[in-house]
Structure formats: C-alpha cells, structure tokens
C-alpha cells in the first residue's frame, strides 16, 4: 500500500497540469495580497478562488487521472492485493499530492501575509475541499466506463455544489418567505461543503453582520466551539461517505 501511495504521489507531482496549477495558484495568491493594502480584502479575493476554482480543478483532474490509470488499476487488481487497499492507496495518493500543491500555491502566501485564525481557517477549508472533491470525483469515475460521460458527471456535480445549490436554496427561501427558515438554513448549509466552508471563513472574517438576522443565527451556531466542531465533523463525513461508497462499488466492479 505504501509503495502504491508513493508511486501515485510522485507521478502526480511530476504531472505538468499539477505543476501549472500550483504555479498559477501561487502567482494569484501573491498577487491578490500584493495589490491590496488590506490583507482582509486579499483574503476575500482569494476566498472565491478557493471555493470555486480549487474544487473544479480537483474534481476534473482526479476523474481524468482515474480513467487514465485504468490499465494500472487492472494490473494491480491482478496482483495478490486487496481491492480495498488498492483503491484507498489511489485516493490517499491523489489527496496527498493535490494537498501539497494547494499548500505550496495558497497556504504559504496566506501564512506569510495573514498568519491569523482567519488565515488558518481558510487553509483548512481549502484542504478539506480539495480532499472532498477528489472523493466525489473518484466516485463519479466509477459510475461509467465512458471517460467523457464520467468527466461530464464530475463537472455537473461541481456545477451543482458551486452554483445550482445556492439557486435552489434562494428559490425555496423566496417561496417560503413567510416562514421562519433561518434555523433550517443552518442544517441546509451542511448539504453543501462549499457553502459550509464559506460560512466558516466569513464568520472568522467578522463580516456576518452583512448577512442580517440570518448572519446572527449562523454566528450563534458556527461561531461556537461546538458549532465549529460539528462543521468539521460534517466536512469529514463529506470525505468518508463518498470514499466508502466508492470502495464498496470498486469491490463489486467487474474490471
């Protein structure tokens, strides 16, 4: 298992796409902090990249990597190795390498310019989103042998979490505007890791006052140690559940 993880990490870190992704993320991160006099504004600019671009790159790259590694996976399956170990090694290798790329590209500039609780929270959210969307990608790649269809499913999932989910929530809020939905919105936010990450970061930035009464509800829950612990537990579930489902499917899949 360690040999497979090491091979996957070295293979991905030498990939030109990952190198370009790391360099671009590093350049953008330093740029947003250099152009802004206030580091908080720099964090807000970087927030959009972490919440939108990072999940997109990870979900597409992970799906493509799984499809391109089909022959390698078949070779491993033919060896006296447990399928659980093979699949978990691929997931850990993918997650570790993309997390290294994120740390170099975004975490280092954040720690240089904003070494505060807010900066650390942003780094943690970015790392969680990286691993979560890799977990979602490998599950999507198992749904079909067709590479184009699998990558299409991955992109649709990203669109749902980054754009469509918020639209659906706003639609429901307007439809049931006469009802007190603020507390329900706290639970609904757990259904989207991107929204959950956004709330955690914005509350640490102390801009929840701009969110009105709903912001006060979020602060009362997510601003407490218990709320933060529950939030990170939910983010961990977003990793564990897709990986567990993909392991079960991989064990039953006819290669």
C-alpha positions as CSV (number, residue, x, y, z in Angstrom):
1,X,0.0,0.0,0.0
2,X,2.8,2.4,0.9
3,X,4.6,1.7,-2.4
4,X,1.4,2.4,-4.4
5,X,0.8,5.7,-2.5
6,X,4.4,6.8,-3.1
7,X,4.2,6.0,-6.8
8,X,0.9,7.9,-7.2
9,X,2.2,10.9,-5.3
10,X,5.5,11.1,-7.3
11,X,3.5,10.5,-10.6
12,X,1.1,13.3,-9.9
13,X,3.6,15.8,-8.6
14,X,5.6,15.4,-11.8
15,X,2.4,16.0,-13.9
16,X,2.6,19.2,-15.9
17,X,-1.0,20.1,-15.1
18,X,-0.4,19.9,-11.4
19,X,2.8,21.9,-11.7
20,X,1.0,24.6,-13.7
21,X,-1.9,24.6,-11.2
22,X,0.5,25.1,-8.3
23,X,2.4,27.9,-10.0
24,X,-0.8,29.7,-11.1
25,X,-2.3,29.4,-7.6
26,X,0.9,30.7,-6.1
27,X,1.0,33.6,-8.5
28,X,-2.6,34.5,-7.9
29,X,-2.3,34.2,-4.2
30,X,0.7,36.6,-4.0
31,X,-0.9,38.9,-6.5
32,X,-4.2,39.4,-4.5
33,X,-2.2,40.2,-1.3
34,X,0.2,42.5,-3.1
35,X,-2.5,44.5,-4.9
36,X,-4.5,45.1,-1.7
37,X,-3.4,47.3,1.1
38,X,-5.7,45.5,3.5
39,X,-4.9,41.8,3.9
40,X,-8.6,41.1,4.7
41,X,-9.5,42.2,1.2
42,X,-6.8,39.9,-0.2
43,X,-8.4,37.0,1.8
44,X,-11.8,37.8,0.3
45,X,-10.4,37.8,-3.2
46,X,-8.6,34.5,-2.5
47,X,-11.8,33.1,-1.0
48,X,-13.6,33.0,-4.3
49,X,-10.7,31.1,-5.9
50,X,-10.6,28.5,-3.1
51,X,-14.3,28.0,-3.1
52,X,-14.8,27.8,-6.9
53,X,-11.5,27.1,-8.8
54,X,-9.9,24.7,-6.4
55,X,-12.9,22.3,-6.3
56,X,-13.2,22.5,-10.1
57,X,-9.5,21.6,-10.8
58,X,-9.5,18.8,-8.3
59,X,-12.7,17.1,-9.4
60,X,-11.8,17.2,-13.1
61,X,-8.1,16.2,-12.5
62,X,-9.0,13.3,-10.2
63,X,-11.6,12.0,-12.6
64,X,-9.2,12.1,-15.5
65,X,-6.4,10.5,-13.5
66,X,-8.7,7.6,-12.5
67,X,-9.7,7.0,-16.2
68,X,-6.1,7.3,-17.4
69,X,-4.9,4.9,-14.7
70,X,-7.4,2.1,-15.8
71,X,-4.7,-0.2,-17.1
72,X,-2.5,0.4,-14.0
73,X,-5.5,-0.4,-11.8
74,X,-6.3,-3.6,-13.7
75,X,-2.6,-4.6,-13.3
76,X,-2.8,-4.0,-9.5
77,X,-6.1,-6.0,-9.2
78,X,-4.4,-8.9,-11.0
79,X,-1.8,-9.0,-8.2
80,X,-2.4,-10.6,-4.8
81,X,-3.6,-7.3,-3.3
82,X,-6.9,-6.4,-1.6
83,X,-9.1,-4.2,-3.7
84,X,-9.7,-2.0,-0.6
85,X,-6.0,-1.3,-0.3
86,X,-5.6,-0.5,-4.0
87,X,-8.5,2.0,-4.1
88,X,-7.6,3.6,-0.8
89,X,-4.0,3.9,-2.0
90,X,-5.1,5.7,-5.1
91,X,-7.3,8.1,-3.1
92,X,-4.7,8.8,-0.5
93,X,-2.0,9.4,-3.2
94,X,-4.3,11.7,-5.1
95,X,-5.4,13.6,-2.0
96,X,-1.8,14.0,-0.6
97,X,-0.4,15.2,-3.9
98,X,-3.1,17.8,-4.5
99,X,-3.0,19.0,-0.9
100,X,0.8,19.5,-1.3
101,X,0.0,21.6,-4.4
102,X,-2.5,23.6,-2.5
103,X,-0.2,24.2,0.4
104,X,2.6,25.4,-1.9
105,X,0.2,27.5,-4.0
106,X,-2.1,29.1,-1.5
107,X,-1.3,28.1,2.1
108,X,2.3,29.6,2.1
109,X,1.2,33.0,0.8
110,X,-1.7,33.1,3.3
111,X,0.6,32.2,6.2
112,X,3.1,34.9,5.1
113,X,0.5,37.8,4.7
114,X,-2.3,36.7,7.1
115,X,-0.9,34.3,9.8
116,X,-4.1,34.6,11.9
117,X,-7.0,32.3,12.9
118,X,-8.9,33.5,9.7
119,X,-6.0,32.6,7.5
120,X,-5.6,29.2,9.1
121,X,-9.3,28.6,8.8
122,X,-9.1,29.4,5.1
123,X,-6.2,26.9,4.6
124,X,-8.2,24.2,6.5
125,X,-11.3,24.8,4.4
126,X,-9.2,24.7,1.2
127,X,-7.6,21.4,2.2
128,X,-10.9,19.9,3.1
129,X,-12.5,21.0,-0.2
130,X,-9.5,19.5,-2.1
131,X,-10.0,16.1,-0.5
132,X,-13.8,16.2,-0.6
133,X,-13.9,16.9,-4.4
134,X,-11.3,14.2,-5.0
135,X,-13.5,11.8,-3.1
136,X,-16.5,12.9,-5.2
137,X,-14.5,12.6,-8.4
138,X,-13.4,9.0,-7.9
139,X,-16.9,8.0,-7.0
140,X,-18.2,9.7,-10.2
141,X,-15.5,7.9,-12.3
142,X,-16.8,4.5,-11.1
143,X,-20.3,5.2,-12.4
144,X,-19.4,4.6,-16.0
145,X,-16.6,3.3,-18.2
146,X,-17.1,6.1,-20.7
147,X,-14.4,8.7,-19.9
148,X,-16.4,11.7,-21.4
149,X,-19.5,10.7,-19.6
150,X,-17.6,10.3,-16.3
151,X,-15.9,13.7,-16.6
152,X,-19.3,15.2,-17.5
153,X,-20.8,13.8,-14.3
154,X,-17.9,15.3,-12.3
155,X,-18.4,18.7,-13.9
156,X,-22.2,18.6,-13.3
157,X,-21.6,17.7,-9.6
158,X,-19.2,20.7,-9.4
159,X,-21.9,23.0,-11.0
160,X,-24.5,21.7,-8.6
161,X,-22.4,22.4,-5.5
162,X,-20.9,25.7,-6.6
163,X,-23.9,27.3,-8.4
164,X,-27.1,25.4,-8.6
165,X,-27.4,24.6,-4.9
166,X,-27.4,28.3,-4.0
167,X,-30.0,28.9,-6.6
168,X,-32.3,26.2,-5.3
169,X,-31.9,27.4,-1.7
170,X,-32.7,31.0,-2.7
171,X,-35.8,29.8,-4.6
172,X,-37.0,27.9,-1.5
173,X,-36.3,30.9,0.7
174,X,-38.4,33.2,-1.6
175,X,-41.2,30.6,-1.8
176,X,-41.4,30.2,1.9
177,X,-40.5,33.8,2.9
178,X,-43.4,34.0,5.4
179,X,-42.0,31.2,7.5
180,X,-39.0,31.3,9.9
181,X,-36.4,29.4,7.9
182,X,-33.2,30.8,9.5
183,X,-32.6,27.8,11.7
184,X,-33.4,25.4,8.9
185,X,-30.8,27.2,6.8
186,X,-28.2,26.2,9.3
187,X,-29.0,22.5,8.6
188,X,-29.3,23.0,4.9
189,X,-25.8,24.5,4.7
190,X,-24.4,21.1,5.8
191,X,-25.7,19.7,2.5
192,X,-23.1,21.6,0.6
193,X,-19.4,21.6,1.6
194,X,-18.7,24.7,-0.4
195,X,-21.4,26.7,1.5
196,X,-20.3,25.3,4.8
197,X,-16.7,26.3,4.1
198,X,-17.8,29.8,3.0
199,X,-19.8,30.3,6.2
200,X,-16.9,29.2,8.4
201,X,-14.5,31.6,6.7
202,X,-16.8,34.6,6.6
203,X,-17.7,34.3,10.2
204,X,-14.0,34.3,11.1
205,X,-13.6,37.4,8.9
206,X,-16.3,39.1,11.1
207,X,-18.5,40.1,8.1
208,X,-21.5,38.1,9.2
209,X,-23.1,41.4,10.2
210,X,-23.7,42.0,6.5
211,X,-25.9,38.8,6.4
212,X,-28.5,40.3,8.7
213,X,-30.6,38.2,11.1
214,X,-29.5,35.0,9.2
215,X,-25.9,36.0,9.9
216,X,-26.7,36.3,13.6
217,X,-28.2,32.8,13.5
218,X,-25.1,31.4,11.8
219,X,-22.8,33.2,14.3
220,X,-24.7,31.8,17.2
221,X,-24.2,28.2,15.9
222,X,-21.0,28.2,13.8
223,X,-19.3,30.8,16.0
224,X,-19.2,28.5,19.0
225,X,-16.6,25.8,19.6
226,X,-19.4,23.2,19.3
227,X,-20.6,24.6,16.0
228,X,-17.1,24.6,14.6
229,X,-16.5,21.0,15.7
230,X,-19.8,19.9,14.2
231,X,-18.9,21.7,11.0
232,X,-15.6,20.0,10.6
233,X,-17.3,16.7,11.5
234,X,-19.7,17.3,8.6
235,X,-16.8,18.0,6.3
236,X,-15.1,14.8,7.4
237,X,-18.4,13.0,6.6
238,X,-18.3,14.5,3.1
239,X,-14.9,12.7,2.7
240,X,-15.8,9.4,4.4
241,X,-19.1,8.7,2.7
242,X,-18.1,9.1,-1.0
243,X,-14.9,7.2,-0.3
244,X,-16.8,4.4,1.5
245,X,-19.4,4.1,-1.3
246,X,-16.6,4.1,-4.0
247,X,-14.7,1.3,-2.1
248,X,-17.9,-0.8,-2.0
249,X,-18.5,-0.2,-5.7
250,X,-14.9,-0.9,-6.6
251,X,-15.0,-4.2,-4.7
252,X,-18.1,-5.3,-6.8
253,X,-17.0,-3.8,-10.1
254,X,-16.1,-6.1,-12.9
255,X,-12.9,-4.8,-14.5
